[in-house]
Amino acid sequence: MALKDYLYHKPTILTERLVIRPMSASDADALREWMPDPSVYTYWGKGPGRAEKHPELLFEKEAAPAKSFHLGIAEKRTDKVVGDLWVYRIDHDRMAAAAIRLSKAVQGRGYGTESLSAMTRFCFENTELKRLWAEADVRNTASIRMLEKCGYTREGLIRQGRMVNTWCDYYIYGILNSDSMNPR
């Protein structure tokens, strides 16, 4: 398969505890519980915007076909969306950025590592992507640990660079398809 095969139909990925899946309007109540929380955005590069404060807005327009992924992270036992994850900024179908955010209520449970590992595996096994990369504010030790547990390598430091709408020091992490075949 290739990225173009997911233009209209996004994947559902199962892990031991999670379902990584497309979100729908029926998820708005669950999203409303954590998306507006400013603490979720401490190292995100911006605070909650209008759609995060009113998640029902995310579902007002029909989704346009896109190679990128924006998927919900739901707990398997409840199917409640407790986070979301992106693979976006796709460059020539070869590399893409990854980003993840989780409800404060579930942070520290390993959901980030579990979902990012699964999404990374999915991208390398089911698309032509050869490289994924992510940015992490140098103060965000939890995200740094998660990226490293997922096999991402710290590739550089951007000093006083712009991460979304915030000027800060941040690391660039990356993983290659060939890295995932040789886990550390």
C-alpha positions in Angstrom: 0.0 0.0 0.0 1.0 3.6 -0.3 0.0 7.0 1.2 -2.4 7.6 -1.7 -4.3 4.5 -0.6 -5.2 6.4 2.6 -6.5 9.6 1.0 -10.1 8.8 1.9 -10.0 6.0 4.4 -7.7 6.4 7.3 -6.4 3.3 9.1 -7.4 1.8 12.5 -4.4 0.5 14.4 -4.8 -1.8 17.4 -2.3 -2.1 20.2 -2.4 -4.0 23.5 -4.4 -1.2 25.3 -5.3 1.3 22.6 -7.2 1.8 19.3 -5.6 4.4 17.1 -8.5 5.4 14.8 -10.2 8.2 12.8 -12.3 10.4 15.1 -15.9 11.4 14.5 -18.4 13.8 15.9 -19.4 11.2 18.6 -15.9 11.8 20.1 -16.5 15.5 20.8 -17.6 14.9 24.4 -14.5 13.0 25.2 -12.3 15.6 23.5 -14.0 18.4 25.4 -12.8 16.8 28.6 -9.1 17.4 27.8 -8.5 19.4 24.7 -9.2 22.8 26.2 -6.9 22.1 29.2 -4.0 24.6 28.9 -1.6 22.2 30.7 -1.8 19.9 27.7 -0.1 22.7 25.6 2.8 23.5 28.0 5.3 22.4 25.4 3.1 22.3 22.3 4.2 25.7 20.9 0.7 27.3 21.3 -2.3 27.2 23.6 -5.7 25.7 22.8 -7.3 27.3 19.8 -11.0 27.7 19.0 -11.3 24.1 17.8 -9.6 22.7 20.9 -11.9 24.7 23.1 -14.9 23.6 21.0 -14.0 20.1 19.6 -17.4 19.7 17.8 -16.0 22.3 15.3 -13.4 19.7 14.2 -16.3 17.7 12.6 -18.4 20.5 11.0 -16.6 20.2 7.6 -16.3 17.0 5.7 -12.6 16.0 5.7 -10.7 16.7 2.5 -8.7 13.9 1.0 -5.2 14.0 2.4 -2.1 11.8 2.7 -1.5 13.0 6.2 -3.0 11.3 9.3 -4.8 12.8 12.3 -6.0 10.0 14.4 -7.5 9.7 17.9 -5.9 7.5 20.6 -8.7 5.7 22.3 -8.5 3.3 25.3 -9.6 -0.1 24.1 -11.7 -0.9 27.1 -13.9 2.2 26.8 -13.2 3.5 23.2 -12.8 6.9 24.8 -10.4 9.2 22.9 -7.7 10.3 25.4 -5.2 11.7 22.9 -4.5 12.3 19.2 -1.6 11.8 16.9 -0.5 13.2 13.6 1.7 12.2 10.7 1.8 15.3 8.6 4.1 17.7 6.6 4.7 14.9 4.2 7.6 15.7 1.8 7.7 13.8 -1.5 6.0 10.8 0.1 9.4 10.1 1.6 9.5 11.7 5.0 6.9 13.2 7.4 6.6 14.8 10.8 5.0 13.1 13.8 3.3 14.7 16.8 1.2 13.4 19.7 -0.7 14.9 22.6 -2.4 13.2 25.5 -5.0 14.1 28.1 -3.3 15.0 31.4 -5.4 12.2 33.0 -3.5 9.5 31.1 0.0 10.9 30.9 2.6 8.7 32.4 0.9 5.4 31.5 2.9 4.6 28.5 0.1 5.4 26.0 2.4 7.9 24.1 5.1 5.3 23.6 2.6 2.6 22.7 0.7 4.7 20.2 3.7 6.4 18.6 5.5 3.0 18.2 2.5 1.5 16.6 2.0 4.5 14.2 5.7 4.5 13.3 5.5 0.7 12.5 2.4 1.3 10.5 4.0 4.0 8.4 7.1 2.0 7.6 5.2 -1.2 6.9 2.2 0.2 5.0 3.5 3.3 3.2 6.5 4.4 1.2 7.7 6.7 4.0 11.4 6.2 4.8 11.8 8.8 7.6 9.7 10.2 10.4 10.8 13.1 12.5 9.5 15.0 15.6 10.3 18.2 17.5 10.5 18.3 21.3 11.0 21.3 23.5 14.2 20.7 25.5 12.3 21.1 28.7 9.8 18.4 27.8 11.6 15.4 29.4 8.5 13.1 29.1 8.3 13.6 25.3 12.1 13.2 24.9 11.9 9.8 26.9 9.0 8.7 24.8 10.7 9.4 21.5 13.9 7.6 22.6 11.8 4.6 23.8 10.2 4.5 20.3 13.7 4.3 18.7 13.9 7.9 17.5 17.4 9.4 17.5 18.2 12.9 18.6 19.6 14.5 15.5 20.0 18.1 16.5 19.3 21.1 18.6 17.6 24.2 17.3 18.5 27.1 19.6 15.8 29.8 20.0 13.9 28.5 17.0 10.3 28.8 16.3 8.2 25.8 17.3 4.7 26.5 16.1 4.1 30.0 17.8 6.8 29.8 20.5 10.4 30.7 20.4 12.4 28.1 22.4 15.2 25.6 22.2 14.1 22.3 20.8 15.4 19.0 19.7 14.9 17.3 16.4 14.4 13.6 16.6 14.2 11.2 13.7 13.8 7.5 12.8 14.5 5.8 9.5 12.7 2.7 8.2 16.0 1.0 8.3 16.4 1.9 12.0 13.1 0.2 12.8 14.4 -3.0 11.4 17.3 -2.9 13.8 15.9 -1.9 17.2 18.3 -0.8 19.9 
